[in-house]
Every structure is written in structure tokens, then in C-alpha cells.
Amino acid sequence: MLMKKLLFSIIISLNIWGNPALAAQPERNVTRVTFGGEVVNHGYIGNGAQWDPYQLDYGSVRLQIGEEEWQKIYRRLDFMRPRLMRVVHNTASLISDYKLRPEGNLDQIEHILEYCQSHGVTVVFGDWGWGLANARIPEFDRRKVELAADYVTWLIEDRGFTCIKYYNMINEPNGFWSTTEGNYDLWHDITLCFYNRLKRNGMLGKVALVGPDLAIWTPAEVPWLEKASRELDFGLFDIHTYPSKCTVNSGEYGQIIKAYRDATPTDRKIIMGEIGLKFVEAQDSLYQQEMLRRAAARPFASTEDSQMFVFDYMYGTDMADALIQTANAGYSGAVAWMLDDAMHAAGDSGDQLKMWGFWNILGEEYFGADGEAIRPWFFAWSLLCRYMPTGCDVYASTVEGNTMVKALKVKYNGKTMLAVLNPTKKPQAVHVEGEDCLAQCKQFVYAEYKLKIKDECVLEPTTVIPALCLANGIDLDMPGESLYVFTDFDY
């Protein structure tokens, strides 16, 4: 009898391991997601990406972005429907003999801003700050800072780019890598000089300061934000984060960034001005090793500043994880770093790119045709751009069971989006309930082998549900590293 039981166990084990469908069955423990009726975040601005003027001079070659490439970018953005873009340039490169020459990079700036203007995208414009200050002295060039204010005035008043609603003076001023090298007083004085010039130009009702644009990993920089909010007039607050994968997946990320939301004045919104994932914690060291191996093996990829997992579905669920926590923590938008590999090189050689993008639009021209293809995370991020329109409200949601599972609910003009995320590698059984009822509900599934893609950049619904009512609950068998989106928005 004992031998028969042992033989039966062996047969069952072989059947399970030999059958991927059986081996991949969801865990028996069911996680419960409840979508509530309480608004926890009112008047969301939107999500999008960093879209800067392109490098073009890549050391051994200088390239141009032709109209065909611009149109390809536009088609892809048409599906994404970004509501918020961050566009950063360097004013000093447009100044010669203390005269502003705004036409210097106008071709690129116009292509970017014309798309945003015609599609109702809110633009956070800004300056890297190079050439405006010398932190070693420390001092800044007042005239050049004033010309930076004159430049954005020219873009809005003369060129009509009223999509520019906010201006960020000096990128990540608390960092040693910034032009201000972490000097608060220097940054404060530059920002105040810029603000006063905007005021003199009569622009304060048309463009507002956004800041302090801090790079953060812990709540340690909260005092900088609090001091800045007392001393400067910000119309919008923002920070940047590049958390480790384990920090995001565990939910610790949401607790860290909430400290900055809580420190922001209650009458002001805060956005995530840059967000990307790194592998900085010891728990993620194997990912870091693999990332460096991939970067070293790929031509033109910087080993110092790239994220080589943009080619993996995992990066899409991890970025969705960060965005969901950001919205639930009370932030009003998130900007993914970054749109396109071709925008920025790392170091002085020019040919080592910061490879973080959804694609490289100059792949076929120089960097390798395979780089021009859309990477999976574009579709995960796009779903959370399309169905989080400007003005939507974020509602409460709770997760019981596996707390690595995340949930997000938004509503706008009677339309709803519900998102459920499983960032783990294991399948997960999830029971979803609430009071919502969505007619002609589109269900999207972001997971490897699950995407329904048309015309290279359009993600079609996995299915359309005539009436999705959560009163009795629904059950999801979610694959590992998957995002489910349910929506009755009519696009």
C-alpha cells in the first residue's frame, strides 16, 4: 500500500512538472481587492514621460530627426495619450555674448511643443542649469538666468505655446551632480532671480514655478522641501525618485514618498517629476549584475546610466507598481524617465546612450534597427496614461492577503478605470469586489504572451465585457508580472 501511494505521488509530481498549465496554477491563497467609494486624491493632472530635445551629435556622427521619425513618435504618443510631459533644455546653449538666440534649437522644441499644444498636454518646461552657476565659488550669472525667463516668455507669448504651465529652474539641485551641487542657498537665489524676471515680464499668471525637483531615496530631503515652500512661491511641487525594485514591490516606496506629499502645502499639488527604477539595494544585486552585463554587451548602451530591463515585461509591471503607489499616496501625476534613448548620451564621448526609453527613434539610422521597436513597458505605462485623464479623481482601494498586489481606481465624468497589479513572478488568485458597474467594459491584460497589439503601437482589449458588476465580486487568475485594467472610457 505504501509503495502504491509513493508511486501515485511520483506520477502526480511528474504530471504537474511536465504540464506547464498545471505547474502555473495560481496560489491557493486568494488576495482580496476592494474598490471603495471615497475620493482620496482629487483632480489628478495626468501621467506622461520626459521628452527632451535630442542629442543629435553622437561623437562620431551627427544625425537629424526627419519628419518621418517625428510622425512615428506622434503615432505612438496618440495611443499613449499622455497628459503631462516634462521638457528640459539648457538655456546657456542659446546665449551668445549675453544675447538670447531662441531659434537655436527651435526645430526640435517646436516639434515637441506643437504636439503637446495640439493634444492638450500640460508641459513642465525647465532648465538643466549648466552654464548658469558656479557652485565652487558659489555664484550665478544673473543675466543668463534672466534670459532663461525671457526664453520661456518668448515661447509662450511669441510662439503661442500656452501648454507650458510650469517651469523647473535647475534639475535636482540637492544632488552633487547638479549645477548647484546641493547648495540650497545658491539654488534659492537662482530660482528667486528667475521668478522675479517672470514677474517683471508679466508672466506669473501664465506660467508658475515647479520645484524643488529633489532627487530622493528616503524622507531625508523633506526639510529642503519644507524650507523651499516657505521661501519661494511654487505653483506646483515635484520630486524625483529612482527606487530599487524591492523597495517598490514591497510597498515601502509608497511610504517614503508620502512623507513629501504630507510636507507639501495642502493648497498645492505635487507630482513625480521623474520616475524610473534602479537596482540600488543589496536585495536586487543580481538584477544589477545582469543589467551591467547586458549594457556592456550592447553597442551604444552606457553602463553608468541605463536600465536594460526596459526590454523585459517585468519593467512594465514594476513601473506600474510605482505609478499606482504614487497616485494612491496623493500625487497628481508621474513622468516616466524617459521617452526615447536617442535623447541623451552619458559621458563625453557622445555615443554611449542613456538607454531608458520606450524605443530609440534613430535605431534604423545608426544605433541598430532593433532598437527602434516599441518595448513592452510602453503598453503598461500607456494604459495608465490613457485612462487617467486630467481632472480624474483617485478613489480608495484596499488589498488583503498578498500585499505585493496593488490596486487603483479612478473616475472622471462618470467613467471608471480599475487596475489590479501582480508584480510578483508567481501567479496569483485575486478576488475583486466593490460597488462599481461598468457597461461595455474593456479588459486589458498586460503580461508576456498576452498582449493584443495592432499596427505596432495600439493595444487592443483582451475582451469586452457587456456588464462588469463588482457587487458579487469577480475572480482573476493573474499570471506573474501582470497588470489588469478594466475601463468603460469610450476610447
TORRO-212314 format. One record per residue (C-alpha): x, y, z; residue number from 0; chain. Coordinates in steps of 0.2 Angstrom, whole numbers, padded with zeros to 4 digits. Layout:
+-------+-------+-------+---------+------+
:     x :     y :     z : drenlum : tise :
+-------+-------+-------+---------+------+
:     X :     Y :     Z :     NUM :    A :
...
+-------+-------+-------+---------+------+
This chain:
+-------+-------+-------+---------+------+
:     x :     y :     z : drenlum : tise :
+-------+-------+-------+---------+------+
:  0000 :  0000 :  0000 :       0 :    A :
:  0014 :  0012 :  0005 :       1 :    A :
:  0023 :  0008 : -0012 :       2 :    A :
:  0007 :  0012 : -0022 :       3 :    A :
:  0005 :  0029 : -0013 :       4 :    A :
:  0023 :  0033 : -0016 :       5 :    A :
:  0021 :  0028 : -0035 :       6 :    A :
:  0005 :  0039 : -0036 :       7 :    A :
:  0014 :  0054 : -0028 :       8 :    A :
:  0028 :  0052 : -0041 :       9 :    A :
:  0016 :  0051 : -0056 :      10 :    A :
:  0006 :  0066 : -0050 :      11 :    A :
:  0023 :  0076 : -0047 :      12 :    A :
:  0028 :  0071 : -0065 :      13 :    A :
:  0012 :  0076 : -0072 :      14 :    A :
:  0012 :  0093 : -0064 :      15 :    A :
:  0030 :  0097 : -0069 :      16 :    A :
:  0028 :  0090 : -0086 :      17 :    A :
:  0012 :  0101 : -0089 :      18 :    A :
:  0016 :  0120 : -0089 :      19 :    A :
: -0003 :  0124 : -0087 :      20 :    A :
: -0004 :  0114 : -0071 :      21 :    A :
:  0013 :  0120 : -0065 :      22 :    A :
:  0007 :  0138 : -0067 :      23 :    A :
: -0009 :  0137 : -0057 :      24 :    A :
: -0012 :  0152 : -0045 :      25 :    A :
: -0008 :  0150 : -0027 :      26 :    A :
: -0022 :  0143 : -0016 :      27 :    A :
: -0022 :  0159 : -0005 :      28 :    A :
: -0033 :  0172 : -0013 :      29 :    A :
: -0030 :  0190 : -0011 :      30 :    A :
: -0045 :  0201 : -0009 :      31 :    A :
: -0045 :  0218 : -0018 :      32 :    A :
: -0059 :  0230 : -0013 :      33 :    A :
: -0063 :  0246 : -0023 :      34 :    A :
: -0071 :  0259 : -0012 :      35 :    A :
: -0082 :  0275 : -0014 :      36 :    A :
: -0071 :  0288 : -0005 :      37 :    A :
: -0061 :  0300 : -0015 :      38 :    A :
: -0043 :  0300 : -0009 :      39 :    A :
: -0034 :  0311 : -0022 :      40 :    A :
: -0044 :  0324 : -0031 :      41 :    A :
: -0041 :  0332 : -0048 :      42 :    A :
: -0027 :  0322 : -0055 :      43 :    A :
: -0016 :  0331 : -0068 :      44 :    A :
: -0010 :  0316 : -0078 :      45 :    A :
:  0004 :  0305 : -0082 :      46 :    A :
:  0017 :  0305 : -0096 :      47 :    A :
:  0036 :  0305 : -0100 :      48 :    A :
:  0052 :  0315 : -0101 :      49 :    A :
:  0053 :  0322 : -0119 :      50 :    A :
:  0069 :  0332 : -0121 :      51 :    A :
:  0077 :  0339 : -0136 :      52 :    A :
:  0088 :  0326 : -0144 :      53 :    A :
:  0107 :  0324 : -0143 :      54 :    A :
:  0109 :  0323 : -0162 :      55 :    A :
:  0128 :  0325 : -0160 :      56 :    A :
:  0134 :  0307 : -0155 :      57 :    A :
:  0153 :  0310 : -0156 :      58 :    A :
:  0157 :  0300 : -0172 :      59 :    A :
:  0141 :  0305 : -0181 :      60 :    A :
:  0128 :  0319 : -0181 :      61 :    A :
:  0111 :  0314 : -0186 :      62 :    A :
:  0094 :  0323 : -0189 :      63 :    A :
:  0076 :  0318 : -0185 :      64 :    A :
:  0067 :  0318 : -0201 :      65 :    A :
:  0048 :  0321 : -0202 :      66 :    A :
:  0045 :  0303 : -0204 :      67 :    A :
:  0053 :  0299 : -0187 :      68 :    A :
:  0043 :  0313 : -0179 :      69 :    A :
:  0027 :  0306 : -0186 :      70 :    A :
:  0031 :  0289 : -0180 :      71 :    A :
:  0034 :  0296 : -0162 :      72 :    A :
:  0017 :  0305 : -0164 :      73 :    A :
:  0008 :  0290 : -0169 :      74 :    A :
:  0014 :  0281 : -0154 :      75 :    A :
:  0010 :  0295 : -0142 :      76 :    A :
: -0008 :  0296 : -0149 :      77 :    A :
: -0010 :  0279 : -0142 :      78 :    A :
: -0002 :  0283 : -0125 :      79 :    A :
: -0012 :  0299 : -0123 :      80 :    A :
:  0000 :  0307 : -0111 :      81 :    A :
: -0007 :  0321 : -0101 :      82 :    A :
:  0009 :  0328 : -0093 :      83 :    A :
:  0026 :  0330 : -0101 :      84 :    A :
:  0042 :  0336 : -0094 :      85 :    A :
:  0054 :  0345 : -0107 :      86 :    A :
:  0071 :  0351 : -0101 :      87 :    A :
:  0084 :  0360 : -0111 :      88 :    A :
:  0099 :  0371 : -0107 :      89 :    A :
:  0097 :  0390 : -0109 :      90 :    A :
:  0115 :  0393 : -0109 :      91 :    A :
:  0117 :  0385 : -0126 :      92 :    A :
:  0105 :  0398 : -0133 :      93 :    A :
:  0115 :  0413 : -0127 :      94 :    A :
:  0130 :  0421 : -0136 :      95 :    A :
:  0138 :  0437 : -0130 :      96 :    A :
:  0124 :  0439 : -0117 :      97 :    A :
:  0111 :  0439 : -0131 :      98 :    A :
:  0097 :  0426 : -0132 :      99 :    A :
:  0096 :  0417 : -0148 :     100 :    A :
:  0080 :  0407 : -0146 :     101 :    A :
:  0080 :  0399 : -0164 :     102 :    A :
:  0095 :  0389 : -0159 :     103 :    A :
:  0085 :  0373 : -0156 :     104 :    A :
:  0068 :  0378 : -0162 :     105 :    A :
:  0066 :  0364 : -0174 :     106 :    A :
:  0066 :  0351 : -0160 :     107 :    A :
:  0057 :  0362 : -0147 :     108 :    A :
:  0043 :  0366 : -0160 :     109 :    A :
:  0040 :  0348 : -0164 :     110 :    A :
:  0039 :  0343 : -0146 :     111 :    A :
:  0028 :  0358 : -0140 :     112 :    A :
:  0017 :  0358 : -0155 :     113 :    A :
:  0012 :  0340 : -0152 :     114 :    A :
:  0008 :  0345 : -0133 :     115 :    A :
: -0001 :  0361 : -0138 :     116 :    A :
: -0012 :  0352 : -0151 :     117 :    A :
: -0016 :  0337 : -0139 :     118 :    A :
: -0020 :  0347 : -0123 :     119 :    A :
: -0004 :  0340 : -0114 :     120 :    A :
:  0002 :  0350 : -0099 :     121 :    A :
:  0020 :  0354 : -0100 :     122 :    A :
:  0033 :  0356 : -0086 :     123 :    A :
:  0047 :  0366 : -0095 :     124 :    A :
:  0064 :  0368 : -0087 :     125 :    A :
:  0082 :  0370 : -0087 :     126 :    A :
:  0097 :  0358 : -0083 :     127 :    A :
:  0106 :  0374 : -0077 :     128 :    A :
:  0123 :  0370 : -0085 :     129 :    A :
:  0132 :  0387 : -0088 :     130 :    A :
:  0121 :  0397 : -0076 :     131 :    A :
:  0131 :  0395 : -0060 :     132 :    A :
:  0147 :  0390 : -0052 :     133 :    A :
:  0144 :  0381 : -0036 :     134 :    A :
:  0163 :  0381 : -0031 :     135 :    A :
:  0163 :  0400 : -0028 :     136 :    A :
:  0147 :  0400 : -0026 :     137 :    A :
:  0139 :  0412 : -0038 :     138 :    A :
:  0127 :  0413 : -0053 :     139 :    A :
:  0126 :  0423 : -0068 :     140 :    A :
:  0111 :  0434 : -0065 :     141 :    A :
:  0109 :  0440 : -0083 :     142 :    A :
:  0109 :  0422 : -0090 :     143 :    A :
:  0096 :  0417 : -0078 :     144 :    A :
:  0085 :  0432 : -0083 :     145 :    A :
:  0087 :  0427 : -0101 :     146 :    A :
:  0081 :  0409 : -0096 :     147 :    A :
:  0065 :  0418 : -0090 :     148 :    A :
:  0065 :  0428 : -0107 :     149 :    A :
:  0066 :  0412 : -0117 :     150 :    A :
:  0050 :  0404 : -0109 :     151 :    A :
:  0041 :  0421 : -0111 :     152 :    A :
:  0046 :  0421 : -0129 :     153 :    A :
:  0039 :  0403 : -0131 :     154 :    A :
:  0023 :  0407 : -0123 :     155 :    A :
:  0019 :  0424 : -0129 :     156 :    A :
:  0028 :  0425 : -0146 :     157 :    A :
:  0026 :  0407 : -0151 :     158 :    A :
:  0009 :  0403 : -0143 :     159 :    A :
:  0014 :  0388 : -0133 :     160 :    A :
:  0002 :  0390 : -0119 :     161 :    A :
:  0004 :  0372 : -0115 :     162 :    A :
:  0019 :  0377 : -0104 :     163 :    A :
:  0011 :  0379 : -0087 :     164 :    A :
:  0026 :  0376 : -0076 :     165 :    A :
:  0044 :  0380 : -0076 :     166 :    A :
:  0058 :  0370 : -0066 :     167 :    A :
:  0073 :  0380 : -0063 :     168 :    A :
:  0088 :  0368 : -0060 :     169 :    A :
:  0087 :  0350 : -0061 :     170 :    A :
:  0089 :  0340 : -0045 :     171 :    A :
:  0098 :  0354 : -0035 :     172 :    A :
:  0101 :  0344 : -0020 :     173 :    A :
:  0112 :  0332 : -0029 :     174 :    A :
:  0131 :  0333 : -0030 :     175 :    A :
:  0129 :  0330 : -0049 :     176 :    A :
:  0118 :  0346 : -0051 :     177 :    A :
:  0125 :  0363 : -0056 :     178 :    A :
:  0121 :  0369 : -0039 :     179 :    A :
:  0130 :  0354 : -0031 :     180 :    A :
:  0117 :  0353 : -0017 :     181 :    A :
:  0119 :  0371 : -0011 :     182 :    A :
:  0102 :  0376 : -0005 :     183 :    A :
:  0106 :  0395 : -0004 :     184 :    A :
:  0113 :  0395 : -0022 :     185 :    A :
:  0098 :  0386 : -0029 :     186 :    A :
:  0086 :  0398 : -0019 :     187 :    A :
:  0094 :  0413 : -0026 :     188 :    A :
:  0094 :  0407 : -0044 :     189 :    A :
:  0076 :  0402 : -0043 :     190 :    A :
:  0071 :  0419 : -0035 :     191 :    A :
:  0080 :  0428 : -0048 :     192 :    A :
:  0071 :  0418 : -0062 :     193 :    A :
:  0054 :  0421 : -0053 :     194 :    A :
:  0057 :  0440 : -0052 :     195 :    A :
:  0061 :  0441 : -0070 :     196 :    A :
:  0045 :  0431 : -0074 :     197 :    A :
:  0035 :  0444 : -0064 :     198 :    A :
:  0043 :  0458 : -0072 :     199 :    A :
:  0038 :  0450 : -0089 :     200 :    A :
:  0020 :  0449 : -0083 :     201 :    A :
:  0020 :  0430 : -0084 :     202 :    A :
:  0015 :  0425 : -0067 :     203 :    A :
: -0002 :  0422 : -0072 :     204 :    A :
:  0003 :  0411 : -0087 :     205 :    A :
:  0017 :  0400 : -0080 :     206 :    A :
:  0021 :  0395 : -0062 :     207 :    A :
:  0037 :  0388 : -0054 :     208 :    A :
:  0038 :  0370 : -0051 :     209 :    A :
:  0050 :  0363 : -0038 :     210 :    A :
:  0060 :  0359 : -0028 :     211 :    A :
:  0064 :  0345 : -0040 :     212 :    A :
:  0073 :  0335 : -0027 :     213 :    A :
:  0081 :  0318 : -0030 :     214 :    A :
:  0076 :  0307 : -0016 :     215 :    A :
:  0078 :  0289 : -0009 :     216 :    A :
:  0072 :  0292 :  0009 :     217 :    A :
:  0062 :  0305 :  0018 :     218 :    A :
:  0079 :  0314 :  0022 :     219 :    A :
:  0076 :  0328 :  0010 :     220 :    A :
:  0059 :  0333 :  0017 :     221 :    A :
:  0067 :  0348 :  0026 :     222 :    A :
:  0073 :  0355 :  0010 :     223 :    A :
:  0055 :  0354 :  0003 :     224 :    A :
:  0048 :  0362 :  0019 :     225 :    A :
:  0060 :  0377 :  0018 :     226 :    A :
:  0058 :  0380 :  0000 :     227 :    A :
:  0039 :  0380 :  0002 :     228 :    A :
:  0041 :  0394 :  0015 :     229 :    A :
:  0053 :  0404 :  0005 :     230 :    A :
:  0048 :  0403 : -0013 :     231 :    A :
:  0031 :  0404 : -0022 :     232 :    A :
:  0028 :  0387 : -0031 :     233 :    A :
:  0013 :  0384 : -0041 :     234 :    A :
:  0017 :  0365 : -0041 :     235 :    A :
:  0028 :  0354 : -0031 :     236 :    A :
:  0039 :  0339 : -0038 :     237 :    A :
:  0052 :  0327 : -0033 :     238 :    A :
:  0062 :  0313 : -0042 :     239 :    A :
:  0064 :  0295 : -0037 :     240 :    A :
:  0074 :  0280 : -0044 :     241 :    A :
:  0069 :  0267 : -0031 :     242 :    A :
:  0076 :  0249 : -0031 :     243 :    A :
:  0064 :  0236 : -0037 :     244 :    A :
:  0062 :  0228 : -0020 :     245 :    A :
:  0058 :  0245 : -0012 :     246 :    A :
:  0044 :  0247 : -0025 :     247 :    A :
:  0037 :  0229 : -0024 :     248 :    A :
:  0037 :  0228 : -0005 :     249 :    A :
:  0026 :  0244 : -0004 :     250 :    A :
:  0040 :  0253 :  0006 :     251 :    A :
:  0041 :  0266 : -0009 :     252 :    A :
:  0023 :  0272 : -0006 :     253 :    A :
:  0028 :  0276 :  0012 :     254 :    A :
:  0044 :  0285 :  0008 :     255 :    A :
:  0035 :  0297 : -0005 :     256 :    A :
:  0020 :  0300 :  0006 :     257 :    A :
:  0032 :  0310 :  0018 :     258 :    A :
:  0034 :  0323 :  0004 :     259 :    A :
:  0016 :  0323 :  0000 :     260 :    A :
:  0012 :  0327 :  0018 :     261 :    A :
:  0025 :  0340 :  0019 :     262 :    A :
:  0018 :  0349 :  0003 :     263 :    A :
:  0006 :  0363 :  0007 :     264 :    A :
: -0012 :  0357 :  0007 :     265 :    A :
: -0017 :  0370 : -0006 :     266 :    A :
: -0004 :  0364 : -0018 :     267 :    A :
: -0002 :  0348 : -0029 :     268 :    A :
:  0014 :  0338 : -0030 :     269 :    A :
:  0019 :  0327 : -0045 :     270 :    A :
:  0033 :  0314 : -0048 :     271 :    A :
:  0044 :  0324 : -0060 :     272 :    A :
:  0055 :  0309 : -0064 :     273 :    A :
:  0052 :  0291 : -0060 :     274 :    A :
:  0062 :  0276 : -0065 :     275 :    A :
:  0069 :  0260 : -0057 :     276 :    A :
:  0086 :  0256 : -0052 :     277 :    A :
:  0094 :  0241 : -0043 :     278 :    A :
:  0102 :  0250 : -0028 :     279 :    A :
:  0098 :  0239 : -0014 :     280 :    A :
:  0108 :  0223 : -0009 :     281 :    A :
:  0092 :  0213 : -0012 :     282 :    A :
:  0092 :  0217 : -0030 :     283 :    A :
:  0111 :  0214 : -0033 :     284 :    A :
:  0108 :  0200 : -0045 :     285 :    A :
:  0097 :  0211 : -0056 :     286 :    A :
:  0111 :  0224 : -0055 :     287 :    A :
:  0124 :  0212 : -0061 :     288 :    A :
:  0113 :  0206 : -0075 :     289 :    A :
:  0109 :  0224 : -0080 :     290 :    A :
:  0128 :  0229 : -0081 :     291 :    A :
:  0131 :  0213 : -0091 :     292 :    A :
:  0118 :  0217 : -0104 :     293 :    A :
:  0124 :  0235 : -0105 :     294 :    A :
:  0142 :  0230 : -0108 :     295 :    A :
:  0136 :  0218 : -0122 :     296 :    A :
:  0125 :  0230 : -0131 :     297 :    A :
:  0133 :  0243 : -0143 :     298 :    A :
:  0130 :  0262 : -0138 :     299 :    A :
:  0122 :  0257 : -0121 :     300 :    A :
:  0130 :  0267 : -0106 :     301 :    A :
:  0135 :  0255 : -0092 :     302 :    A :
:  0134 :  0270 : -0080 :     303 :    A :
:  0116 :  0276 : -0084 :     304 :    A :
:  0105 :  0264 : -0092 :     305 :    A :
:  0091 :  0252 : -0087 :     306 :    A :
:  0092 :  0237 : -0098 :     307 :    A :
:  0077 :  0228 : -0091 :     308 :    A :
:  0066 :  0240 : -0102 :     309 :    A :
:  0066 :  0225 : -0114 :     310 :    A :
:  0058 :  0214 : -0101 :     311 :    A :
:  0039 :  0214 : -0096 :     312 :    A :
:  0045 :  0215 : -0078 :     313 :    A :
:  0049 :  0233 : -0080 :     314 :    A :
:  0032 :  0237 : -0086 :     315 :    A :
:  0024 :  0230 : -0070 :     316 :    A :
:  0037 :  0237 : -0059 :     317 :    A :
:  0034 :  0255 : -0066 :     318 :    A :
:  0015 :  0252 : -0065 :     319 :    A :
:  0018 :  0247 : -0047 :     320 :    A :
:  0027 :  0263 : -0044 :     321 :    A :
:  0014 :  0274 : -0053 :     322 :    A :
: -0001 :  0265 : -0043 :     323 :    A :
:  0008 :  0269 : -0026 :     324 :    A :
:  0012 :  0287 : -0032 :     325 :    A :
: -0007 :  0290 : -0036 :     326 :    A :
: -0013 :  0282 : -0020 :     327 :    A :
: -0001 :  0292 : -0010 :     328 :    A :
: -0009 :  0308 : -0016 :     329 :    A :
:  0002 :  0314 : -0030 :     330 :    A :
: -0006 :  0322 : -0045 :     331 :    A :
:  0005 :  0315 : -0059 :     332 :    A :
:  0020 :  0305 : -0064 :     333 :    A :
:  0033 :  0307 : -0078 :     334 :    A :
:  0042 :  0292 : -0084 :     335 :    A :
:  0061 :  0293 : -0087 :     336 :    A :
:  0061 :  0293 : -0102 :     337 :    A :
:  0053 :  0293 : -0119 :     338 :    A :
:  0067 :  0289 : -0131 :     339 :    A :
:  0085 :  0283 : -0130 :     340 :    A :
:  0091 :  0295 : -0143 :     341 :    A :
:  0088 :  0310 : -0132 :     342 :    A :
:  0103 :  0309 : -0120 :     343 :    A :
:  0121 :  0302 : -0120 :     344 :    A :
:  0131 :  0298 : -0105 :     345 :    A :
:  0149 :  0305 : -0103 :     346 :    A :
:  0159 :  0315 : -0115 :     347 :    A :
:  0161 :  0303 : -0130 :     348 :    A :
:  0143 :  0305 : -0136 :     349 :    A :
:  0140 :  0288 : -0142 :     350 :    A :
:  0136 :  0280 : -0125 :     351 :    A :
:  0117 :  0282 : -0123 :     352 :    A :
:  0106 :  0283 : -0108 :     353 :    A :
:  0096 :  0268 : -0113 :     354 :    A :
:  0080 :  0270 : -0103 :     355 :    A :
:  0067 :  0274 : -0116 :     356 :    A :
:  0051 :  0266 : -0124 :     357 :    A :
:  0062 :  0265 : -0140 :     358 :    A :
:  0076 :  0273 : -0150 :     359 :    A :
:  0069 :  0283 : -0164 :     360 :    A :
:  0086 :  0284 : -0173 :     361 :    A :
:  0089 :  0265 : -0172 :     362 :    A :
:  0087 :  0262 : -0191 :     363 :    A :
:  0098 :  0277 : -0195 :     364 :    A :
:  0113 :  0272 : -0184 :     365 :    A :
:  0110 :  0263 : -0167 :     366 :    A :
:  0103 :  0247 : -0173 :     367 :    A :
:  0086 :  0244 : -0181 :     368 :    A :
:  0080 :  0233 : -0167 :     369 :    A :
:  0081 :  0247 : -0155 :     370 :    A :
:  0068 :  0257 : -0164 :     371 :    A :
:  0054 :  0244 : -0160 :     372 :    A :
:  0042 :  0248 : -0145 :     373 :    A :
:  0047 :  0239 : -0129 :     374 :    A :
:  0034 :  0231 : -0118 :     375 :    A :
:  0034 :  0243 : -0104 :     376 :    A :
:  0027 :  0256 : -0116 :     377 :    A :
:  0010 :  0247 : -0116 :     378 :    A :
:  0009 :  0246 : -0097 :     379 :    A :
:  0013 :  0264 : -0095 :     380 :    A :
:  0001 :  0269 : -0109 :     381 :    A :
: -0014 :  0261 : -0101 :     382 :    A :
: -0011 :  0271 : -0085 :     383 :    A :
: -0009 :  0287 : -0096 :     384 :    A :
: -0024 :  0284 : -0107 :     385 :    A :
: -0036 :  0280 : -0093 :     386 :    A :
: -0031 :  0293 : -0080 :     387 :    A :
: -0036 :  0309 : -0089 :     388 :    A :
: -0033 :  0326 : -0082 :     389 :    A :
: -0046 :  0330 : -0069 :     390 :    A :
: -0050 :  0312 : -0064 :     391 :    A :
: -0051 :  0308 : -0045 :     392 :    A :
: -0042 :  0293 : -0037 :     393 :    A :
: -0053 :  0283 : -0025 :     394 :    A :
: -0049 :  0272 : -0010 :     395 :    A :
: -0044 :  0254 : -0013 :     396 :    A :
: -0039 :  0240 : -0001 :     397 :    A :
: -0029 :  0224 : -0003 :     398 :    A :
: -0030 :  0210 :  0009 :     399 :    A :
: -0019 :  0195 :  0008 :     400 :    A :
: -0003 :  0197 : -0003 :     401 :    A :
:  0001 :  0215 : -0001 :     402 :    A :
:  0013 :  0215 : -0015 :     403 :    A :
: -0003 :  0215 : -0026 :     404 :    A :
: -0008 :  0233 : -0029 :     405 :    A :
: -0025 :  0241 : -0035 :     406 :    A :
: -0030 :  0258 : -0042 :     407 :    A :
: -0047 :  0266 : -0045 :     408 :    A :
: -0050 :  0282 : -0054 :     409 :    A :
: -0066 :  0291 : -0061 :     410 :    A :
: -0069 :  0305 : -0072 :     411 :    A :
: -0086 :  0312 : -0079 :     412 :    A :
: -0095 :  0295 : -0075 :     413 :    A :
: -0082 :  0284 : -0082 :     414 :    A :
: -0071 :  0272 : -0072 :     415 :    A :
: -0054 :  0264 : -0073 :     416 :    A :
: -0049 :  0249 : -0062 :     417 :    A :
: -0032 :  0242 : -0061 :     418 :    A :
: -0025 :  0227 : -0052 :     419 :    A :
: -0007 :  0223 : -0052 :     420 :    A :
:  0003 :  0207 : -0048 :     421 :    A :
:  0021 :  0212 : -0049 :     422 :    A :
:  0027 :  0195 : -0042 :     423 :    A :
:  0034 :  0181 : -0053 :     424 :    A :
:  0021 :  0169 : -0046 :     425 :    A :
:  0003 :  0168 : -0052 :     426 :    A :
: -0010 :  0175 : -0040 :     427 :    A :
: -0028 :  0172 : -0037 :     428 :    A :
: -0037 :  0188 : -0034 :     429 :    A :
: -0055 :  0192 : -0029 :     430 :    A :
: -0061 :  0209 : -0034 :     431 :    A :
: -0076 :  0217 : -0027 :     432 :    A :
: -0084 :  0234 : -0025 :     433 :    A :
: -0099 :  0244 : -0030 :     434 :    A :
: -0094 :  0249 : -0047 :     435 :    A :
: -0104 :  0243 : -0063 :     436 :    A :
: -0096 :  0246 : -0080 :     437 :    A :
: -0106 :  0244 : -0096 :     438 :    A :
: -0096 :  0238 : -0111 :     439 :    A :
: -0081 :  0236 : -0101 :     440 :    A :
: -0064 :  0234 : -0110 :     441 :    A :
: -0052 :  0222 : -0101 :     442 :    A :
: -0034 :  0224 : -0105 :     443 :    A :
: -0021 :  0212 : -0099 :     444 :    A :
: -0003 :  0217 : -0099 :     445 :    A :
:  0008 :  0201 : -0097 :     446 :    A :
:  0020 :  0191 : -0108 :     447 :    A :
:  0011 :  0182 : -0122 :     448 :    A :
: -0005 :  0191 : -0118 :     449 :    A :
: -0004 :  0207 : -0127 :     450 :    A :
: -0016 :  0210 : -0142 :     451 :    A :
: -0006 :  0223 : -0152 :     452 :    A :
: -0012 :  0231 : -0169 :     453 :    A :
: -0002 :  0242 : -0180 :     454 :    A :
:  0014 :  0241 : -0169 :     455 :    A :
:  0008 :  0253 : -0156 :     456 :    A :
: -0011 :  0250 : -0152 :     457 :    A :
: -0015 :  0239 : -0138 :     458 :    A :
: -0032 :  0231 : -0141 :     459 :    A :
: -0043 :  0224 : -0126 :     460 :    A :
: -0041 :  0206 : -0122 :     461 :    A :
: -0060 :  0205 : -0121 :     462 :    A :
: -0075 :  0217 : -0119 :     463 :    A :
: -0087 :  0213 : -0105 :     464 :    A :
: -0105 :  0218 : -0108 :     465 :    A :
: -0108 :  0222 : -0090 :     466 :    A :
: -0095 :  0221 : -0076 :     467 :    A :
: -0103 :  0222 : -0059 :     468 :    A :
: -0092 :  0220 : -0044 :     469 :    A :
: -0106 :  0219 : -0031 :     470 :    A :
: -0104 :  0200 : -0031 :     471 :    A :
: -0086 :  0201 : -0035 :     472 :    A :
: -0076 :  0193 : -0049 :     473 :    A :
: -0061 :  0181 : -0048 :     474 :    A :
: -0045 :  0184 : -0058 :     475 :    A :
: -0031 :  0171 : -0060 :     476 :    A :
: -0017 :  0183 : -0063 :     477 :    A :
: -0001 :  0177 : -0071 :     478 :    A :
:  0015 :  0183 : -0063 :     479 :    A :
:  0021 :  0200 : -0068 :     480 :    A :
:  0004 :  0206 : -0075 :     481 :    A :
: -0007 :  0221 : -0075 :     482 :    A :
: -0026 :  0220 : -0077 :     483 :    A :
: -0035 :  0236 : -0082 :     484 :    A :
: -0054 :  0237 : -0083 :     485 :    A :
: -0062 :  0253 : -0090 :     486 :    A :
: -0078 :  0260 : -0098 :     487 :    A :
: -0070 :  0275 : -0105 :     488 :    A :
: -0076 :  0276 : -0123 :     489 :    A :
: -0059 :  0276 : -0131 :     490 :    A :
+-------+-------+-------+---------+------+
